Amino acid sequence: MAGTELQKYKKTFIKLKTKVLFFKQLEEYYLQLKNMPSSVIKSYFYDEDKKILRIVYQSGAVYDYLNLSQTVFDDFKSAFSKGTFLNKVIKPKSNSGKSAIKPF
């Protein structure tokens, strides 16, 4: 009986942990939306588990840049010109693809 209860608690804990991570990522995404003064990039979001950088362009196009390290993403965040950094550093290093997900 105690083992079954423990499994229930573990499942509940995993669900809660997943939700907390999701809301943390969502909060970071909205903060990035607010602080995006760029003529090229409307917003961006980085999924550190999957190493994917999602860029929403001012045109509305959405692209995912794959296999992007946390270090490169941190450099991108601190770059004065996000568009220049994207073109000179990220695009040459990463496979990219148009995302099926539309921006908000």
MDTraj code that builds the backbone (N, CA, C; nanometers):
import mdtraj as md
import numpy as np

residues = "MET ALA GLY THR GLU LEU GLN LYS TYR LYS LYS THR PHE ILE LYS LEU LYS THR LYS VAL LEU PHE PHE LYS GLN LEU GLU GLU TYR TYR LEU GLN LEU LYS ASN MET PRO SER SER VAL ILE LYS SER TYR PHE TYR ASP GLU ASP LYS LYS ILE LEU ARG ILE VAL TYR GLN SER GLY ALA VAL TYR ASP TYR LEU ASN LEU SER GLN THR VAL PHE ASP ASP PHE LYS SER ALA PHE SER LYS GLY THR PHE LEU ASN LYS VAL ILE LYS PRO LYS SER ASN SER GLY LYS SER ALA ILE LYS PRO PHE".split()
xyz = np.array([
    [0.0816, -0.1193, 0.0000],
    [0.0000, 0.0000, 0.0000],
    [0.0861, 0.1259, 0.0000],
    [0.1914, 0.1266, 0.0825],
    [0.2784, 0.2435, 0.0907],
    [0.3510, 0.2670, -0.0418],
    [0.3869, 0.1581, -0.1106],
    [0.4538, 0.1718, -0.2401],
    [0.3653, 0.2370, -0.3437],
    [0.2366, 0.2027, -0.3417],
    [0.1414, 0.2628, -0.4355],
    [0.1250, 0.4113, -0.4086],
    [0.1169, 0.4485, -0.2818],
    [0.1050, 0.5901, -0.2464],
    [0.2301, 0.6661, -0.2877],
    [0.3456, 0.6067, -0.2674],
    [0.4710, 0.6690, -0.3054],
    [0.4754, 0.6927, -0.4563],
    [0.4283, 0.5966, -0.5339],
    [0.4247, 0.6130, -0.6796],
    [0.3306, 0.7266, -0.7188],
    [0.2167, 0.7378, -0.6496],
    [0.1238, 0.8480, -0.6768],
    [0.1907, 0.9819, -0.6493],
    [0.2621, 0.9917, -0.5364],
    [0.3309, 1.1162, -0.5019],
    [0.4399, 1.1489, -0.6028],
    [0.5116, 1.0463, -0.6475],
    [0.6168, 1.0681, -0.7473],
    [0.5571, 1.1209, -0.8772],
    [0.4455, 1.0612, -0.9217],
    [0.3806, 1.1066, -1.0453],
    [0.3319, 1.2501, -1.0303],
    [0.2727, 1.2811, -0.9152],
    [0.2248, 1.4169, -0.8898],
    [0.3422, 1.5143, -0.8882],
    [0.4520, 1.4755, -0.8248],
    [0.5704, 1.5603, -0.8195],
    [0.6246, 1.5877, -0.9594],
    [0.6322, 1.4851, -1.0420],
    [0.6827, 1.5015, -1.1784],
    [0.5924, 1.5957, -1.2577],
    [0.4609, 1.5812, -1.2429],
    [0.3681, 1.6703, -1.3123],
    [0.3877, 1.8148, -1.2672],
    [0.4007, 1.8356, -1.1379],
    [0.4194, 1.9712, -1.0859],
    [0.5523, 2.0300, -1.1313],
    [0.6573, 1.9484, -1.1284],
    [0.7891, 1.9944, -1.1723],
    [0.7840, 2.0357, -1.3195],
    [0.7149, 1.9578, -1.4017],
    [0.7007, 1.9888, -1.5438],
    [0.6270, 2.1202, -1.5622],
    [0.5211, 2.1413, -1.4849],
    [0.4449, 2.2668, -1.4952],
    [0.5281, 2.3858, -1.4512],
    [0.6055, 2.3706, -1.3456],
    [0.6905, 2.4804, -1.2980],
    [0.7921, 2.5170, -1.4051],
    [0.8555, 2.4168, -1.4674],
    [0.9516, 2.4443, -1.5741],
    [0.8854, 2.5134, -1.6916],
    [0.7652, 2.4695, -1.7269],
    [0.6923, 2.5314, -1.8375],
    [0.6652, 2.6788, -1.8082],
    [0.6172, 2.7079, -1.6870],
    [0.5849, 2.8467, -1.6532],
    [0.7106, 2.9322, -1.6417],
    [0.8197, 2.8734, -1.5990],
    [0.9472, 2.9457, -1.5954],
    [0.9882, 2.9848, -1.7376],
    [0.9765, 2.8905, -1.8318],
    [1.0110, 2.9188, -1.9700],
    [0.9156, 3.0214, -2.0303],
    [0.7883, 3.0102, -1.9963],
    [0.6888, 3.1051, -2.0469],
    [0.7173, 3.2452, -1.9950],
    [0.7523, 3.2563, -1.8683],
    [0.7863, 3.3862, -1.8105],
    [0.9066, 3.4463, -1.8809],
    [1.0096, 3.3638, -1.9058],
    [1.1292, 3.4122, -1.9748],
    [1.0941, 3.4585, -2.1163],
    [1.0071, 3.3850, -2.1830],
    [0.9655, 3.4209, -2.3184],
    [0.8986, 3.5585, -2.3192],
    [0.8070, 3.5817, -2.2263],
    [0.7377, 3.7108, -2.2232],
    [0.8313, 3.8245, -2.1847],
    [0.9287, 3.7992, -2.0995],
    [1.0274, 3.9017, -2.0689],
    [1.1070, 3.9376, -2.1937],
    [1.1394, 3.8371, -2.2734],
    [1.2133, 3.8621, -2.3963],
    [1.1283, 3.9400, -2.4961],
    [0.9991, 3.9136, -2.4976],
    [0.9108, 3.9877, -2.5874],
    [0.9125, 4.1363, -2.5553],
    [0.9119, 4.1686, -2.4290],
    [0.9093, 4.3083, -2.3866],
    [1.0380, 4.3810, -2.4225],
    [1.1511, 4.3119, -2.4132],
    [1.2816, 4.3755, -2.4259],
    [1.3473, 4.3474, -2.5607],
    [1.2734, 4.3605, -2.6679],
    [1.3280, 4.3235, -2.7975],
    [1.3258, 4.4413, -2.8941],
    [1.4154, 4.5358, -2.8774],
    [1.4220, 4.6474, -2.9723],
    [1.5071, 4.6100, -3.0933],
    [1.4482, 4.5449, -3.1926],
    [1.5220, 4.5031, -3.3113],
    [1.4375, 4.5286, -3.4346],
    [1.5029, 4.5689, -3.5411],
    [1.4301, 4.5908, -3.6666],
    [1.4080, 4.4593, -3.7411],
    [1.4765, 4.3529, -3.7000],
    [1.4680, 4.2236, -3.7677],
    [1.3932, 4.1208, -3.6830],
    [1.4270, 4.1142, -3.5538],
    [1.3747, 4.0102, -3.4659],
    [1.2647, 4.0673, -3.3774],
    [1.1494, 4.0016, -3.3805],
    [1.0381, 4.0441, -3.2953],
    [1.0516, 3.9852, -3.1555],
    [1.0860, 3.8558, -3.1483],
    [1.1055, 3.7901, -3.0199],
    [1.1872, 3.6631, -3.0402],
    [1.2317, 3.6085, -2.9276],
    [1.3069, 3.4836, -2.9339],
    [1.2826, 3.4040, -2.8076],
    [1.3078, 3.2740, -2.8175],
    [1.2924, 3.1851, -2.7036],
    [1.3908, 3.0707, -2.7190],
    [1.4576, 3.0359, -2.6104],
    [1.5561, 2.9276, -2.6132],
    [1.5097, 2.8139, -2.5237],
    [1.5055, 2.6941, -2.5788],
    [1.4736, 2.5737, -2.5024],
    [1.6063, 2.5059, -2.4708],
    [1.6522, 2.5205, -2.3457],
    [1.7849, 2.4695, -2.3122],
    [1.7921, 2.3178, -2.3091],
    [1.6804, 2.2500, -2.2849],
    [1.6814, 2.1034, -2.2866],
    [1.7003, 2.0498, -2.4283],
    [1.6326, 2.1115, -2.5237],
    [1.6406, 2.0660, -2.6633],
    [1.7461, 2.1400, -2.7437],
    [1.8040, 2.2465, -2.6852],
    [1.9056, 2.3291, -2.7512],
    [1.8524, 2.3894, -2.8819],
    [1.7312, 2.4436, -2.8724],
    [1.6673, 2.5049, -2.9886],
    [1.6412, 2.6525, -2.9590],
    [1.6822, 2.7383, -3.0505],
    [1.6516, 2.8799, -3.0419],
    [1.5411, 2.9089, -3.1430],
    [1.4284, 2.9583, -3.0936],
    [1.3174, 2.9961, -3.1819],
    [1.3217, 3.1477, -3.1990],
    [1.3258, 3.1909, -3.3242],
    [1.3255, 3.3330, -3.3577],
    [1.1941, 3.3656, -3.4276],
    [1.1262, 3.4686, -3.3786],
    [1.0076, 3.5217, -3.4459],
    [1.0527, 3.6525, -3.5093],
    [1.0483, 3.6559, -3.6413],
    [1.0925, 3.7744, -3.7139],
    [0.9810, 3.8790, -3.7192],
    [1.0188, 4.0027, -3.7434],
    [0.9213, 4.1114, -3.7537],
    [0.8182, 4.0824, -3.8625],
    [0.8565, 4.0070, -3.9642],
    [0.7661, 3.9714, -4.0738],
    [0.6592, 3.8709, -4.0306],
    [0.6831, 3.8060, -3.9144],
    [0.5912, 3.7026, -3.8670],
    [0.6429, 3.5611, -3.8906],
    [0.7480, 3.5480, -3.9699],
    [0.8070, 3.4159, -3.9935],
    [0.8688, 3.3650, -3.8629],
    [0.8611, 3.2331, -3.8421],
    [0.9163, 3.1712, -3.7222],
    [1.0156, 3.0632, -3.7645],
    [1.1393, 3.0736, -3.7149],
    [1.2425, 2.9755, -3.7471],
    [1.3015, 2.9181, -3.6197],
    [1.3329, 2.7893, -3.6267],
    [1.4012, 2.7212, -3.5172],
    [1.5452, 2.6953, -3.5593],
    [1.6396, 2.7327, -3.4719],
    [1.7817, 2.7065, -3.4948],
    [1.8220, 2.5951, -3.3987],
    [1.8678, 2.4841, -3.4565],
    [1.8881, 2.3602, -3.3819],
    [2.0315, 2.3437, -3.3335],
    [2.0462, 2.2639, -3.2274],
    [2.1780, 2.2289, -3.1719],
    [2.2601, 2.3516, -3.1345],
    [2.1952, 2.4458, -3.0698],
    [2.2606, 2.5700, -3.0302],
    [2.2985, 2.5620, -2.8821],
    [2.4249, 2.5791, -2.8528],
    [2.4712, 2.5658, -2.7144],
    [2.4223, 2.6810, -2.6274],
    [2.4191, 2.6563, -2.4987],
    [2.3803, 2.7595, -2.4013],
    [2.4754, 2.8791, -2.4097],
    [2.6046, 2.8515, -2.4329],
    [2.7046, 2.9582, -2.4423],
    [2.6752, 3.0519, -2.5590],
    [2.6443, 2.9941, -2.6748],
    [2.6119, 3.0765, -2.7920],
    [2.4841, 3.1560, -2.7655],
    [2.3855, 3.0935, -2.7014],
    [2.2625, 3.1657, -2.6693],
    [2.2900, 3.2814, -2.5730],
    [2.3723, 3.2582, -2.4723],
    [2.4073, 3.3655, -2.3779],
    [2.4767, 3.4809, -2.4502],
    [2.5659, 3.4471, -2.5437],
    [2.6322, 3.5513, -2.6235],
    [2.5308, 3.6272, -2.7087],
    [2.4342, 3.5557, -2.7639],
    [2.3281, 3.6176, -2.8433],
    [2.2490, 3.7164, -2.7581],
    [2.2110, 3.6735, -2.6365],
    [2.1326, 3.7606, -2.5479],
    [2.2063, 3.8898, -2.5152],
    [2.3385, 3.8814, -2.4998],
    [2.4143, 4.0002, -2.4612],
    [2.4651, 4.0812, -2.5810],
    [2.4433, 4.0318, -2.7011],
    [2.4911, 4.1024, -2.8206],
    [2.4173, 4.2347, -2.8386],
    [2.4899, 4.3375, -2.8792],
    [2.4288, 4.4677, -2.9035],
    [2.3274, 4.4591, -3.0171],
    [2.3672, 4.3929, -3.1267],
    [2.2777, 4.3753, -3.2406],
    [2.2435, 4.2273, -3.2542],
    [2.1214, 4.1928, -3.2196],
    [2.0783, 4.0533, -3.2272],
    [2.0784, 4.0043, -3.3720],
    [2.0348, 4.0888, -3.4651],
    [2.0298, 4.0508, -3.6061],
    [2.1669, 4.0203, -3.6628],
    [2.2632, 4.1046, -3.6310],
    [2.4007, 4.0830, -3.6781],
    [2.4579, 3.9549, -3.6193],
    [2.4376, 3.9345, -3.4895],
    [2.4875, 3.8124, -3.4249],
    [2.4225, 3.6890, -3.4860],
    [2.2922, 3.6971, -3.5097],
    [2.2198, 3.5866, -3.5706],
    [2.2795, 3.5508, -3.7071],
    [2.3028, 3.6523, -3.7899],
    [2.3542, 3.6288, -3.9251],
    [2.4994, 3.5819, -3.9274],
    [2.5825, 3.6372, -3.8394],
    [2.7256, 3.6068, -3.8439],
    [2.7655, 3.4848, -3.7616],
    [2.6918, 3.4548, -3.6539],
    [2.7345, 3.3464, -3.5643],
    [2.6383, 3.2284, -3.5659],
    [2.5102, 3.2560, -3.5462],
    [2.4143, 3.1467, -3.5288],
    [2.3812, 3.0754, -3.6595],
    [2.3478, 3.1499, -3.7625],
    [2.3095, 3.0858, -3.8888],
    [2.4185, 2.9958, -3.9456],
    [2.5450, 3.0379, -3.9450],
    [2.6490, 2.9480, -3.9971],
    [2.6710, 2.8224, -3.9121],
    [2.6412, 2.8276, -3.7808],
    [2.6674, 2.7153, -3.6914],
    [2.5503, 2.6194, -3.6781],
    [2.4318, 2.6614, -3.7146],
    [2.3129, 2.5836, -3.6799],
    [2.2338, 2.5438, -3.8032],
    [2.1734, 2.4251, -3.7949],
    [2.0721, 2.3895, -3.8931],
    [1.9477, 2.4675, -3.8554],
    [1.8740, 2.5133, -3.9527],
    [1.7520, 2.5860, -3.9199],
    [1.6380, 2.5334, -4.0043],
    [1.5210, 2.5607, -3.9566],
    [1.4016, 2.5210, -4.0305],
    [1.2866, 2.6087, -3.9929],
    [1.1993, 2.6307, -4.0883],
    [1.0812, 2.7105, -4.0601],
    [0.9921, 2.6313, -3.9658],
    [0.9493, 2.6950, -3.8602],
    [0.8681, 2.6262, -3.7598],
    [0.7236, 2.6169, -3.8038],
    [0.6603, 2.5072, -3.7654],
    [0.5186, 2.4896, -3.7940],
    [0.4327, 2.5685, -3.6963],
    [0.4940, 2.6136, -3.5872],
    [0.4202, 2.6877, -3.4847],
    [0.4162, 2.8353, -3.5207],
    [0.2982, 2.8921, -3.5129],
    [0.2825, 3.0344, -3.5419],
    [0.2996, 3.1146, -3.4137],
    [0.3525, 3.2381, -3.4251],
    [0.3684, 3.3216, -3.3047],
    [0.2326, 3.3627, -3.2481],
    [0.2353, 3.4104, -3.1236],
    [0.1126, 3.4532, -3.0590],
    [0.0515, 3.5711, -3.1298],
])
top = md.Topology()
chain = top.add_chain()
for i, resn in enumerate(residues, 1):
    res = top.add_residue(resn, chain, resSeq=i)
    for name in ("N", "CA", "C"):
        top.add_atom(name, md.element.get_by_symbol(name[0]), res)
traj = md.Trajectory(xyz[None], top)
